[in-house]
Amino acid sequence: MTACEYANVIIDISHEKVDRPFQYRVPESLRSSIDIGDPVYVPFGRGNTRRKGYVISFTDEADWDPAKIKEIEGIVKDNISAQDISIRLAAWMKHHYGSTMIAALRTVLPSSKKQNRQVHKYVSLRLPLREATEYYYECVRKKQSARERIIKELLDNPEDRIPYELITGKLGVTSATLKALSDKGIIKIESEEYYRNPIAASSDRYGKKTLSDEQQAVVSSFSKDYDEGKRDTYLIHGITGSGKTEVYIALIDDVIRRGKQAIVLIPEIALTYQTLMRFYRHFGDRVSVVNSSMSPGEKFDQMERARTGDIDIIIGPRSALFTPFSNLGIIIIDEEHETTYKSETMPKYHARETAIELARLVPDGASVVLGSATPSLDSYYKARNGRYKLFELNKRLTGGTLPMVEIADLREELRKGNRSIFSIRLQELIEDRLSRKEQVMLFINRRGYAGFVSCRACGHVFKCPHCDVALSEHRGGRLVCHYCGYEEPAKKICPKCGSKFVSSFRAGTQQIEDEVKKFWPEAKVLRMDADTTRTKGSYEKILSAFANKEADVLVGTQMIVKGHDFPDVTLVGILAADMSLYASDYRASERTFQLLTQAAGRAGRGEKPGNVIIQSYQPEHYSIITASKQDYKAFYEEEIAYRDILRYPPISHMMCVQVQSSDEERGMKFANRLRALMEQQKIRNAVFIGPAFASVGKINDVYRIAVYVKLDDYEMLVELKDVLEKFVRELNDAGKIRDVSVQFDFDPVNGY
């Protein structure tokens, strides 16, 4: 509802034109029911043609002569389209994530910029056979060899349409010759438009797989709920190799049979050919994919195929959530714990929360299925509290038993005089696997690395005394907390054990690859990191080469541990397991546990048993111990206790207010001003932290300063955001601030 007199309405709903609204008067009769995102009927143009538009904002100020502003005719109540749902979803995102409506619309609306359609061309005979034969002999007589070749080919295949490219390529006939024959009425050239399909479906279709009892229980429970009209959010917690993908396929099958459509979200890093083909071989050409490596034309075609009903299933990363299906029935989010599901640009939405809202907006409702071997604490907390329905898959179907995991204490290695990257035990096992012609994966945990400093002798890490996160190393000999701004001078002597071995860990994949070649010159080594996967197709090329046993050892960052099945990998070495443990992030322990568990799950997925070596300076840390046992529940209980004490999500809600400015002093002053304004609201139990520089305090000469707010009541956080937005907007309108922008980041959104 609104008390404002005017509404800004967009008529031409396209990705490129959402910033061109038209102003209309809101009649008194609609002010109690109209809202942002609503589809409305309005008179448009000189003839006052009735057009459908969408409300994107309200105002009390007329942009031109009020007497000339037309009135909204009514709210559209029936025939809700996929586009209507997208607009309403954009309005929800604007409200919950502190974005502008235009930015939200550009996020949810697929680009409608017309792309050149692909065309297949075919050539066939136009003349009757007798006349065509006479013309052929005339070409032979005149030694018109090109025309002779094409006419002979068409006479040999009189009923067929021959592909144009085959004639110009294999027969060596030019386009000019074909045009001349067409102009004379001898041949016919036909053109047919087609959609680009990024992956051709294999003709080797899999039959329906027999599910295990655990898997079938999930599918049966879901199907029963669907039959009863229940559209819930489900969390499938399945250990690595427990067959979550087969469950997803069975759930999609169930929904597709009901005439519905499906969206499957998979992190870009795990969106491999191997993964996609499991869906393609089951569903054929009714499934398609979108990803960042596709051309604009390919992406446009997939959205068109979805809009026209040419496909029923779309697979892709976060952006695939906004596929314009008209009859959506299920949204599946695989590896739901992945951080890539959170947008880093405005609006800073999370795919999980947005998917649940999208499912709610669909006319008949849709179900949301989350899956992971290491669920996010947010999701598992909600499942334990009954907000999501929880399923457990505890039996490994790929490779039998879980691998044997050992922890190597790097402090002890140093005492023994081993200063190499590889522990003595890992060296022994690599030797053994190479001698047996089995494969090895070496994973360097660099995720969240932010220059933390530790003692190599005892493992002590320099942490903030106020925030329980690692201090980050900065120039000028400073250690800084990126939550509250606490600083202390860097130390060269460990305060715990007195050792001089105090430094930040800086090993990279290139160094590890060189060390492998030095230790084992006969080993064939592949490396997968940001440098080796920059070109299109390089990611798949490396994985394919390793799968084909063209290498003995694969060295890489987190991209090598995401859902790949290599049956000959019997050893995984996790180097510097605790590098992510001390990132400046309250989720550091959670991220570390997830990465280590996922990495360990790559070993022993075939018939041969697997081994995992976790190398750590903090072998007693609960995230290392529980990951070595693949014991998610034990980790959860330990971590949720810490979150409870410190009031971090999911126990409490948190909002980050980020101020950006090219002037450091101006940005800091404005951040302090915003904190003071929030404190003036006198909200009970609110906790304010900062302002302090963000973990990356400066990008492209723009300073980034953060103020954090913790609060149990999520709606109060949104109200605080609204107060700040109004304050900043009024200052902007009055021209009282310059070179300052403000963004909001919620963690997590309540109720989702």
N, C-alpha and C positions, 0 to 999 in steps of 0.2 A: 504494500500500500504506500501512498505518498500524499504529502500535504502540499507538494509543489504544483505550480500552475502549468508548467510546460514539460514535455518529454522530448528527448532527442531520439529519433527513430532512424534506423538504417533500412533502406529499401532494397538496394542492390547488395544481396548477401554474397559477397565474394571475399576471398582472402586479401585481395589487393585493394578493395574499396570500402572496408569497414570503417575507415576514418572519415567518411563523408556522410554524416547524418543530416537529417532534415528535422526541423523543429515543429511540433504540433502542440495544440492546447489539450490538456487533460480535462475532460468534462467532469463536473462534480459527481456524477453518477458512477464514475469508474475509479475515483480516487481511493476508495476503500478496498478495492480488489486488484488494481493494476500493480505490477512489480517489474523490476529490471529483468530482462530476458523474455518477457511475455511476447508472443506473436499478436499483432494487432492489425485491424483493417484501417487504412487511411486513404483519403482522397489525394491523388497525386497528379501533378502536371496541370496544364491549362484546362484540360477537359475533365479534371477531377476524377480520373479513372480510379476505380477502387483497386488498391494494391495491398499486398500483405507485407508488413514490415515488422521490425523487432525493436523493443524499447531497450536502449543501452544506458540511459541516464535521465535524471530529472533535474530541473532548475526552476528558479523563480524569476530569472532574468531572460527577457526576450532578446533574441539576436537581431531582430528587425522590428518593423512597425507591428505592434500587437494586433492591430485591426486586420492585418493581412495574414495572420497565422491561422491555419486551418485546424479543425478539431478531429481528434481520433474518433472513429466511428464505433469501434467496439473491440473486444478481446476475442481472438480466435479460440474456440472451445473444442472443436472436433477435428478429426483427421490429422492427428499429431504426426508430423514427419520426422525423419532422422535429423533433418536440419533444425527443426524446432527443439528437439532434445539437445542438440549441440549448443544452441544459443542459451538454453536454460542452464546447461552445464557450465558454460562460460560465465554466466552470472553468479553461479555458486562459487566458482573458482575466484572470481573477483572479490567476493565477500569474505571468503575464508583464507585467502592467501595475500590480500592486500595489493592486488594488481589493479591496473586500469581495465575497463571493459574492453577497450580496443586491443590491448595486449592479450587478454584472455581469448577474445574472438580469433585472433590470429593464431593462437595455439590450437584451438579445437577445430577450426575450419580448414579442410584440405585446400591446397592451392588450386584455384579454378582457372589459372592462366592456361589458356589453350595450348597444348603441345601438339606438334606435328604427329599425326597418326601414321602408323606403319602400314604399308600397302604390299600385298602379294599380287603379282601380275602373272597372267596366264595367256598362252597363245594357242589358238585352235583354227581349223580350216573354216572359211566362210563359203568358199565355192563348193558346188557339188563335186563328187569324186571324179566324174568323167572330165569336167572342165579343169579340175585341179591337175589331173594326169596330163592333159594336153599342155597345160602351162609348164609343168615340170619338164617335158621334152623340149619345149621352146627355150627354157633356161639352159638345158644341156647344149642345145644347138648354138645358142648365143654365148656359151661359155661364161654364164653368170653363176659362178661356182657357189657363192654364198646363198643366193636364192635357191639354187639347186639343192643344197644341203637341207635347208629348212623345209622346203616343200616335200622332199623325200621323207624326212622324219615325220611330218604330219600325215603323209599318205600311209606310212607304215603303222601309224597310230591314229586312225581317223576319228575315233570316238573320244580320244583323250584331250585334256587341256594340258599343255606342256608348260612347266614353269619358265617364265621369261628369263630368269637368271641362268637356267640350264642352257637355253639356246644361245644367249650372248656369251656364256662362259665356255661350255663344252663344245658347242658347234662353231664358235668363232664368228657369229653373225652380229653385225653392229646394230645399234639402236636405230640408226638412220635407215638401214635396209628394212628392218621390221616396220618402221613407220611408213616407208614407201609402199610396202606390200599391203599394209592396213588401209592406206589412202586409196589404193586401187581396188579394194574390196576383195582381195584374195585371202587374207587372213583376218582374224578377229583378235584384238588385244583387250582383255578384261582385267579390271582392277578390283581387288577386294581389301577393305580395311580390316585390320586385326589388332587385338590388344597384345602388347608386349608381355610375355610371361617370363619372369626372371629365372625360373628353373623349370625345365621341361619335366613333366611327371614321368616317372619310370613305368614302363609297361610291365615290369616285374612286380605285380601287386601282391602284397601280403594278404593272406587270409586272416580271419579273425583269430586272435591269439587267445589261448586258454588262460584265464586269470587265476592267480593263487587265491586261497580262501580269504586272506587279508585284503587283497585287491578287490575281490568280488563284493566283500562286505561294504567297502566304500561306495562302489557303483550302485549296489542295491539300495543302500540308505539314501543316496542322492536321488535315485529314480523315484523312490517312494515319496520323498519330500516334494519332488516336482509334480508327481501325480496329484498330491494333495494341495497344490497351489502354493507351496512354501518356496520362497526365493531367499535363501540364506547365504551367509558367507561361511565358507568351509576352509579349514586349515589342515592340509595333509602333511604331517611330520613323518617323513620316511627316511631311513638311514640311506647312505650312499649305496646304490645298486639294488634298491628295493623295488624298482619298477614303477616309479611315479609316472613316467611318460606313457606307459601302457594304460594306466588308470585315466590319464587325461584323454587319450584316444577313445576309450570306452565311454567316458562322460560326454564327449563331443558327439559320438555316435548316437547316444541316447537323445541328445537335444536336437540333432539334425533330423532324426526320424520324426520329430514333432513339428518339423517345418521351420525350425529356428536357425539362427546363425551364431558363430562363435568367434571370439577374439582370443588369441593365445599370445601372451607377452613373454618374451624370453630376452634376457640381457644380451645386448649386441655382442659382447665378448663370447657368449655361449651359443650364438646363432650360427652354428656350423652347418656345412652341407650334410654331415652325418646326422645331425639332429633333424634337419628339415626333411630329409628323405624318409624318415620314419613316419612322418605325417603324409607325405606325398604318396608313398607306396600304399597307404591305407585309403586315403580319400581321393587320390587322383587329381584331375584338373579342377576340382571344386575347392581347392585350397591354393592360396598364394602367399607371398611374403613381401614385406617392405623392410629395407634397411638403409643405412647411411651411404653404402657404396653404390646404390642404384642411381641412375640418371633421373633428372626431373620428369622426363617422358615416361620412364618405367613406373615411377611413383604415381604419376597422374593416371596411368592406365589401370593400376591396381585399385585406386579409389573409384574409378569409373566402373570397373568390374564389380566392386562391392555395391555401388549405388544401383546398378542395373540388375543385380541378382545373378550375375555370371559366376560368382563364387559364394561359398557359404562360410569359409574359414579364412581368416587372415592371421599370419604369424609375423611377429616383429618386435622391436624394442618398444620403449615407452610411448613413442608417438603413434604406434599402431592402435592405441586405445581409442583414437578419434576417427576410426574407420566408419564411414557413413552407412552402416547396415540398417535396414528398415525393420528387421524383426530379430533383434539380438536376444539370445537366450542364455548365453554363458560367457563369462570372462575368466580365463585361466591365467594366473601369474606364476610362472615357474621361477625358482630361485628368488622367492619373494623378499628375501633379506638383502638383496643386492642394492648398493647405494645408488646405482645408475637409474633406479626408478624414481629418484628425486631430481627434479629439474633444478638447474643452477641459475636459470634466467627467469625473469618475471613473466608470468606468475610462477612462484617456486612451489609447484604442486608436487604431490607424491602420487604415483600411479595407483598405488593400493587404495588410498582414500578416495581418489577421483573415480576409480573403477566402481567402488561401492556406491558412490552417488549416482554415477551413470546407470548402474543396474537398477537403482531405485526410480530413476526418471523414465525408464522404458515402460510403455503403456501396460504390458502384462508382467513387468518385472523380469529381471534376469538374475541368475545365480553367479556368485563369485567364488572361485576356487584358488586358494593360495597353496603353494607347495614348496617345501625345502627340507633338506637334511639338517639344516641349522637355522630354524626360523628366527626372524627378528624378535627381540625381546618384546617389542610392542605387540606383535601378532600373537605370540604365545601367551602373553599376559592376558590379552582379551579372550583367547580360547579357554584359558584356565578359569576365567571369570564368567564364562557363558555367553560372551558377546559373539564369538565365532563358534562353529561346531568343529570339534577336533577329531581327526582320524590319525591313527598311528600305523605305520608300516615298519615292522621291526625285523623282518626276515630279508636277508640279502639273496636276491635271485640271480645276480650277475657275479659269478666268481666264488660262490659259496661263502665261507667265513670271512669276517673282516681281517685285514692284515695285522701282523704282529708289529706293535709300535714300541720303539725304544727312545728314550730321551738321553741325549749326549750333553753333559754339562761342560760348556766351553771354558768355564773358570778352571775346571779340573784339567782340561786339555792344555791350558796355558801353564799350569803348574808342572805338567809332565814335559814341558818344552815344545809342545806342538803348536806352532804359530801359523799353520796353514789354514785355509778356509774349511778343510774337511777334517772332521774328527777321525780318530784312529778307527773306530768301529765302522764309520761310513766308508772309509778307504777299503777296509776288508770286504765289505759287502759289494762295493762297486767292482773290485777285483773278481769276486766270485761270480757276479752276474755277467760280466764281460766274458769270462771263461766258459760260461754255459750258454752264450749267445742269446741272453735275455736282455731286455731293455730297461733303462734307468731314466727317471725324471728328476732333475734337480731344480728346486723351486726357491727363489730368493724373495723373501717377504719384504717388499719395499712399499707396500700400501700404507698411505697415511704418513709416510716418512717426512718429518719436519725438523730434522737437525737435533734430535734429542741427544743428550750427553750421558754416558754411563762409564762405570769403572769395569775394565775387562778382567780385573783380578777377582772382585767379589760380586759384580753385577749390580751394584748400587746405581740407581738412576736419580738424577736431580729433578725433584718434583716441586710443584707449587704447594706451599703450606696451606693454601686456602681452597684450592679447587680440585685436588687429587688428579691432576693431569701433569704430564711431563713439561718441564720448561724447555723452550726452544732456543737453540744457539743463534745469536745475532752478531753482526759485525760490531767491533768496538769492545769485545770481551764481555757481552751481556747475555744473561739467561732470562728469558721473558715468558710470562704466562699469557696466552692469547685469550683467556676468559676474563680475568680480572685486572690484568695489567701489572701484576706483581713483577718486580725485577730484582735480580741479585747479580753480583759480579761472577764471571766464570772462574772456576777453581781448577788448579793444576794438580792438586793432591786430593785423593778421595777422603772425605770426612769420616767415612765408616771404617776403612781398613788401612788408610795411609798410603796406598799404592800410588805410583806415578802413572799407571796405565789408565789415564782418564782421557777419553776422546769420543767423538761421534763416529758411528760405524758408516763407512762409505763404500763398501763393496758393491759392484754392479755385475750385470750379466756378462758383459764383455770380459771382465776380470775372471769370472768363474769359468767361462769357456776356455780362456787361455790356461787356467790352472788344470782343467781336465786334460787338455792336450799335452800339458807338461808332465802330468802324472801318468797318463795312459796314451802315449803317442799313437798307438794302433787304433784307438777308438774313433768312430765317426760321430761327430758332434753337430747338432743343430741348435740354433739359438732363436728364441722367440721373445721379442720385446718391442717397444715402440719403434725402435730403429729398423728392425728387420721386417716390420709389417706395415710400412707406410704405403706401399703401392697396392693397387687393387688386385685382389686374388692372392697376395703373398701369404696371408694368414692360412688360407686353405691349402696352399701349396706346401707349407712347412708341415702342417698336420698330416697331409696326405703322404708326404715323404716318410714321416715317422711311422705312420700306420703301415706303410709298405716295407718297413724294416730297412730303409735306406740309411738309417742312423742308429747308433747304439745308445746315445745319450741325448736327451732334450733338456736344454737349460732355458729357463724363462721366469717371467714374473707371473702375476696372478692369472694371466690369460691362458696358461697351460693347465690350470686345475679346474676349469669350468665344464664339467659334464662330459668329458671325453672318455671314450672306452677304448683302451689299448690293451688287448688281452695278453700281450707279451711283456708288459711293464710289471716287473715283480719287485722293483725297489724304487721308493720315492725318498729323496733326501731333502729335508726342509732346512735351509740354511738361514741362520740369524732369525729364528722364529719370532723373537720378541721385538723386532724392529717396529712393528705396528703397535706393539703393546703400549708404547709410551708416546704415541702421537698426542698432540694437543686437542683431544676429543674425549668427552666423557664416555663415548662408545668404544674406546680403544680396546678394552678387554673383549668385548663382544666381537669386534671385527677380527681380532687375532684368533679367537676360538673358531669362528666361521671359516677363516682362510685355512687354518691348520687342519680342521676336520675335512674340508673339501679336498685339500691336497692329499691327505692321507688316504682318502677314498679312491684315489686313482690307482693304487697298488693292488695287485691280485684280483683283477676283474675278469680274468680268464680261468683256465683250469688250474694254473699253477698258483701256489700260495704266495702272498706278498709280504714284504717288510717295509717299514717306514722308520726313518731316523729323524727325530726332531732335535736340532741343535739350538741350545738356548743358554743365555747367561742367567736366566731366572727360571730354572727347572722346577722350582717349588711353587711357581705362580699357578693359581687355580685354573686359569684359562689354558695353560700348557698341560697341566695334569689331566684335566677333563677332556681336552682334545685328544691326548694320547690314548685315552680309554674310549673315545667317541661317545662320551656320556653327556648328552645335551642336558638332561634333567638336572644332573649335579651342577653343571655350569650355571644353569638358569637360577637355581636356588641361591647360589653364592652371589651371582651378579645382581639379582633383584633385591637382595638385602642391602647391597651398597647403594643402589638407586633409591631405595626407601630412605636410608639415612640422609642422603644428600639431596633428596627431592628432585631427582632427575627423571625425565620421562622413562617409562610410561606411568610412574607413580604420580608425577605432577606433569603439567603442561609447561612448555617453554616457548617464548617468542624472542627472536633476535631482531632488534631494530638496527639496521646497518646504515650508517651515514657515509656518504661518499663525497669527497671534495678534493680538488687539486691543491688546496691550501690546507696544510696540516693543522694550523692553529684554528682556522675558521671551522674546519670539520669537527675538531674536538670540542670547541665551544658550543656548537650546535647540538652535538650529542649530549653534552651536559645539560643543555636547555631542555632537550626532549626528556631526559631522565627526571629533571625537576618537575616538568609538566605531569608526568605519570605519577610521581610521588604525591603531587597535589590532589590527585583523585582519591587518595586515602583508602585504597582498596585493602581490605583485611587479608593478612597472610601473604601478601605479595612480597617476593624477594627480588631485589634489583642487584645486578652485577655489572660493573663497568661504569663508564665507557673504557674500552681498551681496544688496541689495534687487533683486527681480525688475524687469523692464522697466516694469511698472506696480506700483510698490512698495506701494500702499495702495488698497484697494477697499472701499467701504462701512465705513470705519473699521477695517478688518482689514489688518494689515501682512503682506506676502508676502516671505519671505526664502528665497533659494535657495543650495544647495550643489551644485556639479557634480562628477561623477566620470567620468573617461575611463579606459577599460580595453579591451584587445584581446579579452579573454575574456568573452563575453557571459554565460555561465553564472555566472561569478564575480560579475558585476553583480547577477544575480538573487539569488545567495546573500547579497550585501550587503544587498539590499532585504529579504530574509527576516530577517536579523539585526536590522535597524532596526524592522521590523514587530513582531517579538517583543518587542523592548525597549520600544517605545511601548505595546504591548498590556499588558505586565506593569505598567508605570507607571500606566496607566489603571485596570487592575483593582485596584491598590493605592491608588488615589485620590491619587497623588503628583504628578500634573500636572493643570493646569486651564487652560482658555482657550488650548490649543495643539492644532493638528491638523497632520498630516503627509500629503503627497501625493507620489506618484512619477510620473516621466515619463521613458520610455525613448526613445532616439533612435539608431538604429532597432532593431527587434527582430531578433535574429540568425536567420539561416536563412530569412528571408522577403524 
